[in-house]
Amino acid sequence: MPLTLPRFYPVIDRSIRPDLSLQEIAQVLAGAGVRLVQLRAKQASGEALLAEAKELRSFLPPEISLIINDRADVAQLSRAAGVHLGQDDLPVPAARRLLGPDKLIGFSTHNLEQIEAAASAPVDYLAFGPIFPTATKADTQPVVGCAGLREVRKRTSKPLVAIGGITPANAAQAIEAGADSVAVISGWLAAEDIPARLEEFRSALGRLD
């Protein structure tokens, strides 16, 4: 059965909000009713990321699935729901062999060539972007815009996650352009009032789950 993605896909990056504990973040997300979350720690060692993943899992209710960014080994060891891989991470077939058939694998793409190359890959969803300008990643790819997203939607039947510069003001545009879900990092986590920001996303998207 094809994966049904939630409309809102929050990404946790502790470097954005070091003042918040993982328990506080988990409580806010659980209270908002999200059901899929990704843990991202680009500068952390594997050992540190594994510790964070285990800690976060202990605070998340069973209905929220945890995805680990980049590290399939950490996803396996932490018993997370799956991994999200970038173009330079462990190749998807190797990650699938490591994790088995039941774990989720997401894969980042930035252009039509990468989308087409991923067509036969054993991944559950594709992320595409950046849709809008973003300062979250230092090595950002060229902005593809909603026009690029519409073109990609024509080229793949896989579930599609829009990422990059997503805010409550533009989130609906990404869904209208063909995304099944929007992945958001600083757009929610950097907010002074995170619960209020999540409600803004709920209003913009119609739902978060």
Beta strands, then each sheet from edge to edge (+ up, - down):
strand 1: 8-13
strand 2: 36-40
strand 3: 65-69
strand 4: 82-85
strand 5: 104-109
strand 6: 125-128
strand 7: 160-163
strand 8: 181-184
sheet 1: 1+ 2+ 3+ 4+ 5+ 6+ 7+ 8+ 1+
end
